[in-house]
Amino acid sequence: MTEHVTWPPFNELQANTTLVLVGSLIFAFVVGIMDFVFENALRLFYQSF
């Protein structure tokens, strides 16, 4: 089984790496925006008491 390993072409690896990088950055941006919104919403909520 290990003798018949074939690697994908370099351009396919590069495209998949770029896709994962872009997806990770988008995910991090969305999580950061959600954190910012919740932080400010909770701050306003607690300041009202």
PDB file of N, CA, C, O and CB in Angstrom:
ATOM      1  N   MET A   1       0.819  -1.202   0.000  1.00  0.00           N
ATOM      2  CA  MET A   1       0.000   0.000   0.000  1.00  0.00           C
ATOM      3  C   MET A   1       0.863   1.265   0.000  1.00  0.00           C
ATOM      4  O   MET A   1       0.521   2.236  -0.676  1.00  0.00           O
ATOM      5  CB  MET A   1      -0.932  -0.001   1.208  1.00  0.00           C
ATOM      6  N   THR A   2       1.950   1.272   0.729  1.00  0.00           N
ATOM      7  CA  THR A   2       2.793   2.469   0.765  1.00  0.00           C
ATOM      8  C   THR A   2       3.689   2.595  -0.457  1.00  0.00           C
ATOM      9  O   THR A   2       4.299   3.645  -0.661  1.00  0.00           O
ATOM     10  CB  THR A   2       3.642   2.462   2.008  1.00  0.00           C
ATOM     11  N   GLU A   3       3.782   1.570  -1.262  1.00  0.00           N
ATOM     12  CA  GLU A   3       4.649   1.618  -2.436  1.00  0.00           C
ATOM     13  C   GLU A   3       3.999   2.325  -3.621  1.00  0.00           C
ATOM     14  O   GLU A   3       4.695   2.733  -4.551  1.00  0.00           O
ATOM     15  CB  GLU A   3       5.042   0.220  -2.837  1.00  0.00           C
ATOM     16  N   HIS A   4       2.695   2.475  -3.602  1.00  0.00           N
ATOM     17  CA  HIS A   4       1.991   3.049  -4.754  1.00  0.00           C
ATOM     18  C   HIS A   4       1.391   4.420  -4.425  1.00  0.00           C
ATOM     19  O   HIS A   4       0.270   4.734  -4.824  1.00  0.00           O
ATOM     20  CB  HIS A   4       0.886   2.098  -5.225  1.00  0.00           C
ATOM     21  N   VAL A   5       2.152   5.216  -3.699  1.00  0.00           N
ATOM     22  CA  VAL A   5       1.678   6.545  -3.319  1.00  0.00           C
ATOM     23  C   VAL A   5       1.978   7.512  -4.454  1.00  0.00           C
ATOM     24  O   VAL A   5       3.094   7.542  -4.973  1.00  0.00           O
ATOM     25  CB  VAL A   5       2.341   7.023  -1.992  1.00  0.00           C
ATOM     26  N   THR A   6       0.992   8.292  -4.834  1.00  0.00           N
ATOM     27  CA  THR A   6       1.200   9.339  -5.841  1.00  0.00           C
ATOM     28  C   THR A   6       0.803  10.674  -5.239  1.00  0.00           C
ATOM     29  O   THR A   6      -0.270  10.814  -4.652  1.00  0.00           O
ATOM     30  CB  THR A   6       0.383   9.051  -7.142  1.00  0.00           C
ATOM     31  N   TRP A   7       1.678  11.645  -5.391  1.00  0.00           N
ATOM     32  CA  TRP A   7       1.405  12.983  -4.898  1.00  0.00           C
ATOM     33  C   TRP A   7       0.657  13.766  -5.972  1.00  0.00           C
ATOM     34  O   TRP A   7       0.886  13.568  -7.165  1.00  0.00           O
ATOM     35  CB  TRP A   7       2.716  13.704  -4.496  1.00  0.00           C
ATOM     36  N   PRO A   8      -0.234  14.652  -5.545  1.00  0.00           N
ATOM     37  CA  PRO A   8      -0.894  15.511  -6.537  1.00  0.00           C
ATOM     38  C   PRO A   8       0.129  16.464  -7.157  1.00  0.00           C
ATOM     39  O   PRO A   8       1.188  16.707  -6.577  1.00  0.00           O
ATOM     40  CB  PRO A   8      -2.063  16.313  -5.886  1.00  0.00           C
ATOM     41  N   PRO A   9      -0.184  16.990  -8.310  1.00  0.00           N
ATOM     42  CA  PRO A   9       0.727  17.963  -8.938  1.00  0.00           C
ATOM     43  C   PRO A   9       0.886  19.208  -8.062  1.00  0.00           C
ATOM     44  O   PRO A   9       0.026  19.535  -7.244  1.00  0.00           O
ATOM     45  CB  PRO A   9       0.207  18.366 -10.339  1.00  0.00           C
ATOM     46  N   PHE A  10       2.013  19.886  -8.262  1.00  0.00           N
ATOM     47  CA  PHE A  10       2.330  21.059  -7.447  1.00  0.00           C
ATOM     48  C   PHE A  10       1.257  22.131  -7.545  1.00  0.00           C
ATOM     49  O   PHE A  10       0.911  22.740  -6.533  1.00  0.00           O
ATOM     50  CB  PHE A  10       3.667  21.639  -7.863  1.00  0.00           C
ATOM     51  N   ASN A  11       0.721  22.378  -8.735  1.00  0.00           N
ATOM     52  CA  ASN A  11      -0.285  23.443  -8.885  1.00  0.00           C
ATOM     53  C   ASN A  11      -1.565  23.102  -8.129  1.00  0.00           C
ATOM     54  O   ASN A  11      -2.246  24.001  -7.635  1.00  0.00           O
ATOM     55  CB  ASN A  11      -0.603  23.677 -10.373  1.00  0.00           C
ATOM     56  N   GLU A  12      -1.900  21.824  -8.032  1.00  0.00           N
ATOM     57  CA  GLU A  12      -3.078  21.427  -7.253  1.00  0.00           C
ATOM     58  C   GLU A  12      -2.824  21.625  -5.757  1.00  0.00           C
ATOM     59  O   GLU A  12      -3.706  22.087  -5.033  1.00  0.00           O
ATOM     60  CB  GLU A  12      -3.449  19.953  -7.542  1.00  0.00           C
ATOM     61  N   LEU A  13      -1.629  21.278  -5.297  1.00  0.00           N
ATOM     62  CA  LEU A  13      -1.275  21.507  -3.891  1.00  0.00           C
ATOM     63  C   LEU A  13      -1.297  22.997  -3.561  1.00  0.00           C
ATOM     64  O   LEU A  13      -1.774  23.403  -2.501  1.00  0.00           O
ATOM     65  CB  LEU A  13       0.114  20.918  -3.582  1.00  0.00           C
ATOM     66  N   GLN A  14      -0.780  23.796  -4.471  1.00  0.00           N
ATOM     67  CA  GLN A  14      -0.749  25.244  -4.263  1.00  0.00           C
ATOM     68  C   GLN A  14      -2.170  25.813  -4.212  1.00  0.00           C
ATOM     69  O   GLN A  14      -2.464  26.670  -3.378  1.00  0.00           O
ATOM     70  CB  GLN A  14       0.063  25.933  -5.381  1.00  0.00           C
ATOM     71  N   ALA A  15      -3.036  25.349  -5.083  1.00  0.00           N
ATOM     72  CA  ALA A  15      -4.419  25.832  -5.096  1.00  0.00           C
ATOM     73  C   ALA A  15      -5.144  25.426  -3.818  1.00  0.00           C
ATOM     74  O   ALA A  15      -5.877  26.229  -3.241  1.00  0.00           O
ATOM     75  CB  ALA A  15      -5.170  25.291  -6.327  1.00  0.00           C
ATOM     76  N   ASN A  16      -4.947  24.196  -3.376  1.00  0.00           N
ATOM     77  CA  ASN A  16      -5.604  23.747  -2.146  1.00  0.00           C
ATOM     78  C   ASN A  16      -5.072  24.480  -0.922  1.00  0.00           C
ATOM     79  O   ASN A  16      -5.833  24.801  -0.009  1.00  0.00           O
ATOM     80  CB  ASN A  16      -5.420  22.245  -1.967  1.00  0.00           C
ATOM     81  N   THR A  17      -3.765  24.747  -0.900  1.00  0.00           N
ATOM     82  CA  THR A  17      -3.182  25.498   0.206  1.00  0.00           C
ATOM     83  C   THR A  17      -3.741  26.911   0.249  1.00  0.00           C
ATOM     84  O   THR A  17      -4.061  27.420   1.323  1.00  0.00           O
ATOM     85  CB  THR A  17      -1.656  25.535   0.086  1.00  0.00           C
ATOM     86  N   THR A  18      -3.862  27.546  -0.906  1.00  0.00           N
ATOM     87  CA  THR A  18      -4.434  28.891  -0.975  1.00  0.00           C
ATOM     88  C   THR A  18      -5.884  28.884  -0.513  1.00  0.00           C
ATOM     89  O   THR A  18      -6.314  29.785   0.206  1.00  0.00           O
ATOM     90  CB  THR A  18      -4.337  29.447  -2.402  1.00  0.00           C
ATOM     91  N   LEU A  19      -6.627  27.884  -0.918  1.00  0.00           N
ATOM     92  CA  LEU A  19      -8.027  27.774  -0.511  1.00  0.00           C
ATOM     93  C   LEU A  19      -8.154  27.633   1.003  1.00  0.00           C
ATOM     94  O   LEU A  19      -9.003  28.280   1.617  1.00  0.00           O
ATOM     95  CB  LEU A  19      -8.689  26.583  -1.205  1.00  0.00           C
ATOM     96  N   VAL A  20      -7.325  26.802   1.599  1.00  0.00           N
ATOM     97  CA  VAL A  20      -7.361  26.619   3.055  1.00  0.00           C
ATOM     98  C   VAL A  20      -6.955  27.904   3.763  1.00  0.00           C
ATOM     99  O   VAL A  20      -7.566  28.272   4.767  1.00  0.00           O
ATOM    100  CB  VAL A  20      -6.435  25.460   3.483  1.00  0.00           C
ATOM    101  N   LEU A  21      -5.948  28.585   3.263  1.00  0.00           N
ATOM    102  CA  LEU A  21      -5.498  29.837   3.869  1.00  0.00           C
ATOM    103  C   LEU A  21      -6.587  30.902   3.812  1.00  0.00           C
ATOM    104  O   LEU A  21      -6.859  31.563   4.814  1.00  0.00           O
ATOM    105  CB  LEU A  21      -4.236  30.341   3.171  1.00  0.00           C
ATOM    106  N   VAL A  22      -7.204  31.071   2.663  1.00  0.00           N
ATOM    107  CA  VAL A  22      -8.270  32.069   2.514  1.00  0.00           C
ATOM    108  C   VAL A  22      -9.464  31.707   3.394  1.00  0.00           C
ATOM    109  O   VAL A  22     -10.038  32.577   4.048  1.00  0.00           O
ATOM    110  CB  VAL A  22      -8.710  32.181   1.033  1.00  0.00           C
ATOM    111  N   GLY A  23      -9.838  30.440   3.412  1.00  0.00           N
ATOM    112  CA  GLY A  23     -10.947  30.006   4.263  1.00  0.00           C
ATOM    113  C   GLY A  23     -10.664  30.242   5.734  1.00  0.00           C
ATOM    114  O   GLY A  23     -11.551  30.656   6.480  1.00  0.00           O
ATOM    115  N   SER A  24      -9.434  29.983   6.158  1.00  0.00           N
ATOM    116  CA  SER A  24      -9.055  30.204   7.555  1.00  0.00           C
ATOM    117  C   SER A  24      -9.098  31.688   7.908  1.00  0.00           C
ATOM    118  O   SER A  24      -9.549  32.057   8.992  1.00  0.00           O
ATOM    119  CB  SER A  24      -7.654  29.641   7.825  1.00  0.00           C
ATOM    120  N   LEU A  25      -8.635  32.531   7.003  1.00  0.00           N
ATOM    121  CA  LEU A  25      -8.665  33.975   7.256  1.00  0.00           C
ATOM    122  C   LEU A  25     -10.098  34.496   7.334  1.00  0.00           C
ATOM    123  O   LEU A  25     -10.409  35.331   8.183  1.00  0.00           O
ATOM    124  CB  LEU A  25      -7.895  34.723   6.161  1.00  0.00           C
ATOM    125  N   ILE A  26     -10.962  34.014   6.462  1.00  0.00           N
ATOM    126  CA  ILE A  26     -12.370  34.427   6.503  1.00  0.00           C
ATOM    127  C   ILE A  26     -13.009  33.975   7.810  1.00  0.00           C
ATOM    128  O   ILE A  26     -13.739  34.737   8.443  1.00  0.00           O
ATOM    129  CB  ILE A  26     -13.149  33.849   5.295  1.00  0.00           C
ATOM    130  N   PHE A  27     -12.737  32.737   8.215  1.00  0.00           N
ATOM    131  CA  PHE A  27     -13.286  32.217   9.466  1.00  0.00           C
ATOM    132  C   PHE A  27     -12.795  33.043  10.654  1.00  0.00           C
ATOM    133  O   PHE A  27     -13.583  33.379  11.538  1.00  0.00           O
ATOM    134  CB  PHE A  27     -12.900  30.737   9.649  1.00  0.00           C
ATOM    135  N   ALA A  28     -11.509  33.373  10.686  1.00  0.00           N
ATOM    136  CA  ALA A  28     -10.952  34.176  11.772  1.00  0.00           C
ATOM    137  C   ALA A  28     -11.576  35.570  11.788  1.00  0.00           C
ATOM    138  O   ALA A  28     -11.853  36.106  12.861  1.00  0.00           O
ATOM    139  CB  ALA A  28      -9.424  34.279  11.636  1.00  0.00           C
ATOM    140  N   PHE A  29     -11.797  36.156  10.632  1.00  0.00           N
ATOM    141  CA  PHE A  29     -12.415  37.477  10.549  1.00  0.00           C
ATOM    142  C   PHE A  29     -13.841  37.446  11.089  1.00  0.00           C
ATOM    143  O   PHE A  29     -14.241  38.340  11.834  1.00  0.00           O
ATOM    144  CB  PHE A  29     -12.409  37.981   9.100  1.00  0.00           C
ATOM    145  N   VAL A  30     -14.612  36.422  10.717  1.00  0.00           N
ATOM    146  CA  VAL A  30     -15.995  36.297  11.191  1.00  0.00           C
ATOM    147  C   VAL A  30     -16.027  36.115  12.704  1.00  0.00           C
ATOM    148  O   VAL A  30     -16.846  36.734  13.383  1.00  0.00           O
ATOM    149  CB  VAL A  30     -16.704  35.114  10.497  1.00  0.00           C
ATOM    150  N   VAL A  31     -15.146  35.275  13.238  1.00  0.00           N
ATOM    151  CA  VAL A  31     -15.099  35.067  14.687  1.00  0.00           C
ATOM    152  C   VAL A  31     -14.697  36.361  15.390  1.00  0.00           C
ATOM    153  O   VAL A  31     -15.240  36.679  16.448  1.00  0.00           O
ATOM    154  CB  VAL A  31     -14.113  33.929  15.045  1.00  0.00           C
ATOM    155  N   GLY A  32     -13.759  37.106  14.824  1.00  0.00           N
ATOM    156  CA  GLY A  32     -13.354  38.381  15.408  1.00  0.00           C
ATOM    157  C   GLY A  32     -14.490  39.391  15.423  1.00  0.00           C
ATOM    158  O   GLY A  32     -14.667  40.103  16.412  1.00  0.00           O
ATOM    159  N   ILE A  33     -15.254  39.467  14.355  1.00  0.00           N
ATOM    160  CA  ILE A  33     -16.408  40.374  14.303  1.00  0.00           C
ATOM    161  C   ILE A  33     -17.451  39.964  15.339  1.00  0.00           C
ATOM    162  O   ILE A  33     -18.010  40.815  16.030  1.00  0.00           O
ATOM    163  CB  ILE A  33     -17.033  40.382  12.886  1.00  0.00           C
ATOM    164  N   MET A  34     -17.715  38.659  15.447  1.00  0.00           N
ATOM    165  CA  MET A  34     -18.681  38.182  16.442  1.00  0.00           C
ATOM    166  C   MET A  34     -18.213  38.528  17.852  1.00  0.00           C
ATOM    167  O   MET A  34     -19.023  38.938  18.684  1.00  0.00           O
ATOM    168  CB  MET A  34     -18.891  36.659  16.309  1.00  0.00           C
ATOM    169  N   ASP A  35     -16.929  38.370  18.132  1.00  0.00           N
ATOM    170  CA  ASP A  35     -16.381  38.705  19.440  1.00  0.00           C
ATOM    171  C   ASP A  35     -16.549  40.190  19.732  1.00  0.00           C
ATOM    172  O   ASP A  35     -16.933  40.571  20.838  1.00  0.00           O
ATOM    173  CB  ASP A  35     -14.904  38.313  19.519  1.00  0.00           C
ATOM    174  N   PHE A  36     -16.264  41.017  18.752  1.00  0.00           N
ATOM    175  CA  PHE A  36     -16.400  42.466  18.913  1.00  0.00           C
ATOM    176  C   PHE A  36     -17.851  42.851  19.198  1.00  0.00           C
ATOM    177  O   PHE A  36     -18.116  43.663  20.084  1.00  0.00           O
ATOM    178  CB  PHE A  36     -15.896  43.194  17.657  1.00  0.00           C
ATOM    179  N   VAL A  37     -18.782  42.273  18.453  1.00  0.00           N
ATOM    180  CA  VAL A  37     -20.203  42.589  18.632  1.00  0.00           C
ATOM    181  C   VAL A  37     -20.680  42.156  20.012  1.00  0.00           C
ATOM    182  O   VAL A  37     -21.335  42.928  20.712  1.00  0.00           O
ATOM    183  CB  VAL A  37     -21.051  41.909  17.541  1.00  0.00           C
ATOM    184  N   PHE A  38     -20.358  40.928  20.408  1.00  0.00           N
ATOM    185  CA  PHE A  38     -20.806  40.451  21.715  1.00  0.00           C
ATOM    186  C   PHE A  38     -20.174  41.241  22.854  1.00  0.00           C
ATOM    187  O   PHE A  38     -20.833  41.524  23.854  1.00  0.00           O
ATOM    188  CB  PHE A  38     -20.484  38.975  21.873  1.00  0.00           C
ATOM    189  N   GLU A  39     -18.905  41.596  22.709  1.00  0.00           N
ATOM    190  CA  GLU A  39     -18.237  42.372  23.748  1.00  0.00           C
ATOM    191  C   GLU A  39     -18.929  43.716  23.947  1.00  0.00           C
ATOM    192  O   GLU A  39     -19.202  44.114  25.079  1.00  0.00           O
ATOM    193  CB  GLU A  39     -16.759  42.583  23.393  1.00  0.00           C
ATOM    194  N   ASN A  40     -19.212  44.412  22.859  1.00  0.00           N
ATOM    195  CA  ASN A  40     -19.847  45.723  22.970  1.00  0.00           C
ATOM    196  C   ASN A  40     -21.301  45.613  23.414  1.00  0.00           C
ATOM    197  O   ASN A  40     -21.780  46.462  24.166  1.00  0.00           O
ATOM    198  CB  ASN A  40     -19.768  46.457  21.641  1.00  0.00           C
ATOM    199  N   ALA A  41     -22.005  44.590  22.965  1.00  0.00           N
ATOM    200  CA  ALA A  41     -23.392  44.407  23.384  1.00  0.00           C
ATOM    201  C   ALA A  41     -23.462  44.124  24.878  1.00  0.00           C
ATOM    202  O   ALA A  41     -24.314  44.679  25.573  1.00  0.00           O
ATOM    203  CB  ALA A  41     -24.053  43.266  22.593  1.00  0.00           C
ATOM    204  N   LEU A  42     -22.584  43.273  25.378  1.00  0.00           N
ATOM    205  CA  LEU A  42     -22.587  42.978  26.813  1.00  0.00           C
ATOM    206  C   LEU A  42     -22.144  44.186  27.629  1.00  0.00           C
ATOM    207  O   LEU A  42     -22.657  44.412  28.725  1.00  0.00           O
ATOM    208  CB  LEU A  42     -21.678  41.787  27.113  1.00  0.00           C
ATOM    209  N   ARG A  43     -21.200  44.960  27.111  1.00  0.00           N
ATOM    210  CA  ARG A  43     -20.767  46.163  27.825  1.00  0.00           C
ATOM    211  C   ARG A  43     -21.937  47.144  27.952  1.00  0.00           C
ATOM    212  O   ARG A  43     -22.158  47.710  29.023  1.00  0.00           O
ATOM    213  CB  ARG A  43     -19.569  46.834  27.096  1.00  0.00           C
ATOM    214  N   LEU A  44     -22.678  47.346  26.873  1.00  0.00           N
ATOM    215  CA  LEU A  44     -23.838  48.239  26.932  1.00  0.00           C
ATOM    216  C   LEU A  44     -24.908  47.691  27.876  1.00  0.00           C
ATOM    217  O   LEU A  44     -25.541  48.447  28.613  1.00  0.00           O
ATOM    218  CB  LEU A  44     -24.428  48.440  25.528  1.00  0.00           C
ATOM    219  N   PHE A  45     -25.104  46.384  27.847  1.00  0.00           N
ATOM    220  CA  PHE A  45     -26.103  45.757  28.709  1.00  0.00           C
ATOM    221  C   PHE A  45     -25.744  45.944  30.179  1.00  0.00           C
ATOM    222  O   PHE A  45     -26.605  46.308  30.979  1.00  0.00           O
ATOM    223  CB  PHE A  45     -26.235  44.264  28.381  1.00  0.00           C
ATOM    224  N   TYR A  46     -24.491  45.702  30.547  1.00  0.00           N
ATOM    225  CA  TYR A  46     -24.089  45.812  31.950  1.00  0.00           C
ATOM    226  C   TYR A  46     -24.001  47.264  32.406  1.00  0.00           C
ATOM    227  O   TYR A  46     -24.178  47.541  33.592  1.00  0.00           O
ATOM    228  CB  TYR A  46     -22.750  45.124  32.166  1.00  0.00           C
ATOM    229  N   GLN A  47     -23.735  48.187  31.504  1.00  0.00           N
ATOM    230  CA  GLN A  47     -23.693  49.598  31.883  1.00  0.00           C
ATOM    231  C   GLN A  47     -25.089  50.141  32.167  1.00  0.00           C
ATOM    232  O   GLN A  47     -25.229  51.167  32.831  1.00  0.00           O
ATOM    233  CB  GLN A  47     -23.029  50.422  30.784  1.00  0.00           C
ATOM    234  N   SER A  48     -26.112  49.471  31.676  1.00  0.00           N
ATOM    235  CA  SER A  48     -27.466  49.961  31.896  1.00  0.00           C
ATOM    236  C   SER A  48     -27.968  49.663  33.306  1.00  0.00           C
ATOM    237  O   SER A  48     -29.033  50.143  33.692  1.00  0.00           O
ATOM    238  CB  SER A  48     -28.404  49.352  30.881  1.00  0.00           C
ATOM    239  N   PHE A  49     -27.222  48.884  34.074  1.00  0.00           N
ATOM    240  CA  PHE A  49     -27.634  48.589  35.465  1.00  0.00           C
ATOM    241  C   PHE A  49     -26.843  49.395  36.446  1.00  0.00           C
ATOM    242  O   PHE A  49     -27.053  49.277  37.653  1.00  0.00           O
ATOM    243  CB  PHE A  49     -27.474  47.110  35.782  1.00  0.00           C
TER     244      PHE A  49
END
